[in-house]
């Protein structure tokens, strides 16, 4: 038991570090202070990423071997198997499946399964977003064989106990109810419908209560059997694991999956930006807003120029142009932000803010002014230099532990960034010119490429 406690302590330390580094607050983030004295930010990625191919089933994965700590992180995604893959009448199935399949497996009930994970310092979780169904495993080197066995059991012998399913359903009902009580989530659902209409992106990612009520254990098993296959599997591994060990791991855990997974049968969609500002009236202490515009794909030539322009406008926390104008100079809002959102079937620039009803119109006015000014005048050489400095110096802070690295290895494959991306990314930033940034700004930050959707009280109410 002492050995198990020691292993759990190592794993817990890794999880705590991960939590510290991934936590972000859009409204109190100070980019300059974060980077100023960062030694980590000045390091490069000396450890190479390698592509591993499993010996039997030829399953491919990106691997970053790091023996600094005896910890292994496995991140994997099944492309096209998220909420957009759900059939009519099964809205919410992917989320329910993600919550349920890690409850029990291998002949163990949910209580025994959880105790086993705790005893051996193992964390296994699943999630489903708009596009993909994903999973994460974190374990110590010592108990990795047990962890891999447990994951294999989950994927190949999913137990969908009726009592566990009913408990998960109740949790989903509570989450749906919480959506109705949270103004930002209400606004997000309104925006999804207005921007994407009848496209799967326009639906509630949590599903519908009436559909969830009808789901059965057989639906869960059918989802796993028909949507999770080797053809749509993407894997990233980081930590104390050799290429040979990784190859055998891939065969062991994923080899018995069906060859064919979820097909990519959803069409591209562009957000509907007509209408300018749309107001949804509801009595709230703070009026909330979401902004939306067309963006660009991850591999497009203007991605990094737009990435930098957006960082200057609304992506750099308190020092962004939007926050300086609306928060620091006029004190009208706690914060305002913009960011690039790249889904499989849509690329966008999204943002948001909140303000009192008395201040809301002025914040919208400032947002439009700064948006249009970015498009018309672009950025200065000084702003570009400062943005590059931060974006390059802070890059490594995102990967301070192997969990974040394993997730990035999956993202690199999803977006075709190349196996040397971790080493090359800062070069991509450094080579962006002022003319390129300003051309991207002129293309994307225009009055007709912006929609603002508000929820709350307005002056006219």
N, C-alpha and C positions, 0 to 999 in steps of 0.2 A: 504493500500500500504506500509506503514512503516513496518508492520509485514512481508510482502513479501520481502522487501529489507533486513530486518534483517536476514531472513532465507537464502536469497541468499548470504549474507556475510559469514554466517557460512559455507555454502557449498563451496563457492569460496575459503575460507581458507583451507578447506580439500583438494580441488583439487590442490592448490598451493603446499601444503606440499607433496602431492602424486607426483607431477611433480619433485620436488626437489630430492626426494629419488629414483625415478626410473631412473633418467637421469644418463647415464654412458658414458664416453668417453674411448674407448679402448686404446687410445694412451697417455692419460695424467692422467690416474687413478693411484693414489698412495695409495696402500692398507694399508701400515703401518701408514701413516698420518691419514687416516680415522678412524682407530680403536684406536689409541693411548690413547685418553682421553674420549672414548665413555662410558657414563653411561648406555645408552640404551643397548649397547652390553653386559653388565653384568647382565641384567635382564633375568628372565625366563618367560615363558608363564604361568601365574597364572590362566588365564581364560580358562576353558576347552572347547573343541569342542564337540558338541553333535550332534547326528543324529536325525533329525526330519522326521516324516512320516505324510503326510497330512491325515486328517480324512476321506475324501471321495474317492480320487483317489489313495491313498497310494503312493504318489510321495515322494521320499526320497531326503534329502538335508543335507549338513553339515552346522551347525550354530555355530557361535561364538558371543554370546551376550556381548556387551560392551556398557554400558550406560554412558560412560565418556562424550560423546558429542551426541547431538540429531540428529545423522546422520545414515542412513542405506545404505549399499552397497549390491547390488545383482549382482552376476556374474553367468552366466549359459553358457553351451556349449551343442551343439547337435553333438554328436560323429559321425564321418564318413560322415558328411554333408558338408565338405569343398570342395576345388577345385578337389580333387581326386574322388568325387562322380558325377562330371558333365558328362552328356551324350555326345556322339559324336555330334559335331555341336553346342554345347552350352558352349564352353570354355569361362569362364568369368562370367557365370551366378551366381555363389555363391557370388562373389565380388559385382556384380551389385545389387543383392538382398540385401546384407548387407548395401550398400549405400542408397538404395531406400526406404526400408520399414520403416525407422525411419523418413521419410520426412513428411508423412501424415497418419492419421488414425482417426477412430471414427467420420467420417463425416466432419472433418476439412481439409482444404487444407494445403499445405506446409507452407504458411506464418502464418496462424492461429495456426497451430500445434507448430511451433517454438516459436511463441509468448507465447503460453500457457506454454511451458516448461520453458521459460525464466522468466515468471511472477511468477511461483511457484518453482523456483530454482531446476529444475529437469534436469538431464542429462541422456539420453538414447542413446546408440550407439551399433552398430553391426560390426562384422568383420568376415572374412572367411580366414583361412590359408590353408595349404596343406591338413590337416586332418579334421578340425572341423569348424563348424559355431557357433559363440559365440556372446553373448550380455552382456551389462553392464548397470546397472541402479544405479544412485547415487541421493539421495534425503534427505531432512530433515524429521525428524519424523512427524512434523506438516503436511506436504503435502504428506506424503507417500500414503494415500488412492488415491489421485489424480494421483500420479506417477504410482501406480499399475494398475489403470484403463487405463491409457494411454498405458502402456506396453501390457496389455491384448488386447486392441483394435488393436495394431500393429500385434500381433501374430495371432489373430483370425479373424480380418477383415482388412488384409493388403490392402492398397490403392496403386495401381500401376498406377498412372495417366500418360497418354501418354506424356504430356509435361514435367513432372518430370523425366520420364524415358529417354527422349531425352537429357535433361540437364545432367543427370548422365552419359549417354553414352559419351557425349562430354568430360566430366571430365576423363573418362576412356581412351579415345583416347589420351588426353594430357598426361596421366600417361604412356601409352605405348610409346608415342613419347619421353618422358623424359627418359625412359629406354634406348632408342637408343643413347641418348646423355650422359649417365652416365657410365663411364668405369667400375665401380664396379658392376652395375646392368647388364651390358652387359656380364661381366665375370661370374656372377652368372647364367645367362641363359645358357651360353656356358657350364658351369660346370654341370648344371642340366642335360643337354642332354648327355654329355659324361659319367657322373656317372650312370645315371638311364635309358638312352635309351628311349624305348617306354613305360616304366612304367609311371603312372600318375605323379610321382615325377619329371619326366624329362620334363614336360611341363611348360609353362609360367603361374605362379599363377594368373596373371592378365587376362589371356585368349588371344583370338585372335580377331583382329579388325573385320574380316569378320563374325565371329560368333556373336560378340556383336551387330553388325549392324542388325542382323536378330532377335534379342530377342524382344519379345512383352510383354505387361502387363500380358497376360495370362501365359507366361512362368514363370514370377515372382510368380504369385499366385500358379501355379502348383508346383513350387519348395518348397514353404512354406508348402503346403498341403501334399506333398509326402516325404519331407526330414526332416521336423521338427516334431518329435513326442515324446510321453512320453517314448517310449522304448529306445531312445538314448539321453535322457535329463540328464544332470549332473548340479547340482545347489549348489552354495555356498553363504551363507548370513552372513554378519558381521555388527555389530552395535547395535543400540538401538531397539531391537526387541526380544520379548520373544518367547519361543518354541511354545506356543499356537498361537501367532500371526503369526509366520512363517508357521505353518501348514495350516492355513486359507489362507495365502498369496499364497502358492503353489497351492492349489486348485483353487483359484480365477484366478491366472495368467496363469497357465499351464493346468488346468483341462480339458479344452475343446479342447486341442490339440488331434489329432488322436493318437491312441495307438501306431501304428507302425511308426517308423521313418526310416531314411536312413539305409540300410543294410550295414554290414561290408563285402564287396565283393571284396576288393582289396588285392592282394597277397603280401607277404613279398618280399623285394628286398635287395640285397647287392650291394653296389656301385662297379662299374667296375674300379679297381685300376691298371690294366695292362697299361704299357706304360710309367711309371715313370713321367718324365716332358713333358708336352705338351705345345707348344708355339703357340699362336695366334697373328699374326703380325698386328699391327695397330699403326699409328703415334700418340703417346700420350706423354705429358711432363713427366708423371710418368708411369712406368710399374707396373701393379698390378698383384697379384698372389693370388690364393686360394689353400689351401691344404686340402686333404681329406683322411680319413682312417676309417677302421672299428672300431666301439666302442662297448659298451655293454649296455644292457637294464637297466632300472632304478631299477628293483628289483633283478638284478643279484648279486651274492655273491661278485663279484669283482668290483661292481659299485663304492663304496666309496674309495677303494684303487686306482682305475683309476682316480677318481675325484681329489684326492689329488696329484697324480703324474702329472696330466695335469695342475693343479693349479701351481705347482712348475715350470713346463716347460714353459707354455705360458699363464696361466690364471690369473696371479697375477700382471698384469699391468707392470709398469716400473721396478719392482723388479724381474720379471720372468727371468729365465735363457736365454730365447731367446732375450728378450729386453736388458739384461745386455751385451750379446755378440754382438748383431748386432747394437744396438742403443747407449748404454752408452760407450762401449769400442771403437767401430769403427765409430760411427756416420753415418751409412749407410742408415738408415730408420727412419721415424718418429715413427714407432712402428710395432710390430709383435705380434700376439696373436694366441692362440689355445683355443678351448672350446668343451665341449660335446654337441652334438645335437641329441636329442632322438625324432624321429618321430614315428608314430604308426607302420610303416612298415620298418623302418630302424634305426639303431643306429650308430652314427658316431662321429669321432673327426674331427672337421673342424677348419681351421685357415686361416690366410691371412696376407699380408703385401704389401707395395709398396716401390719402390726405383727408382732412376734414371736409365736409361739404362746402364750407366757406372758401377753402383754399384749392379745391379740386380743379376748378376751371383754370386757375393760374398755373398749376402744375402741368396741365395739358398744354397750355400755351407755351410754357418753357420747353416741354418735351418736343413739341413741333418746331420751335425755333432752333433748338440745338440739333435736332435731326436734319432739318433743312440746311443749316449752316455747315454741318459736316459734309453734306452732299455738294454744296455750292463752293465751299472754300477749302475743304479737306483739312489736313493736319499740317503742323509746322515741322521743320527739321528737328527742333528741340523736343517736341512731343514724340516724334518717331524714335529718336535716340533713347529717351527715357522709357518708352514702352518696350523697345527691344531689350534694354538692359534688364528690366524686371522680368519679362517673359522668358529670357534665357537663364537668368540667375535663379529664378524660382522653379524652373522646370523639374529639377530633381526632387524638390520637396514633395511632389505628388507621389513619389515612389519610395518613400522612406521605409517601407516594409514589403515583404514578399507577397502579401495579399493584394496590394495595389499593383504590384508588378505582374502577377499572374493575370489579373483582370486586364491590364494593358496589353499583354501578349495576345489575348483574345481579340481585343479591339483592333490591334495592328493587322490581324488577319481579316477581320470583318471589313475594314476600310481599305484593304490592299496598300498598307503603308510601307511594306517591305520589312525584311528581317533586320535591317540595320537602322530602323527608325530611331531607336533610343539614342544612338550615337549621332545620327544625322539631323535630328529635329532642330537643334539650335542653329545649325548651319542654314536650314531653310528660313528661319526667322532672320538671321543676320543678313541674308542676301536680298531681302525685300527692300525695294527702293522707295523713295518718297513719291515718285511719279506713279508707281504701281499702287501704293496705298490710296493716293488721291483719285486715281482712275476707278478703283473699286468703290471708294466712297461716293463718287459721282454717279455710279451705276446703281447702287443699292439704297442710298439714303436720299430718296426722293419723296415728294409729297404723295404721289400716287402709289408708292410701295409702302404704305403704312396704314394699319387699321388699329384703332383703339376701342376696346370694349370695357365699359364700366359697369359696376354693380354697387348700388347704395343710394344715398340721398344726394340730390343735386340742387343747386340754387333755385331752380324753377319748381321744386317740390313744395 
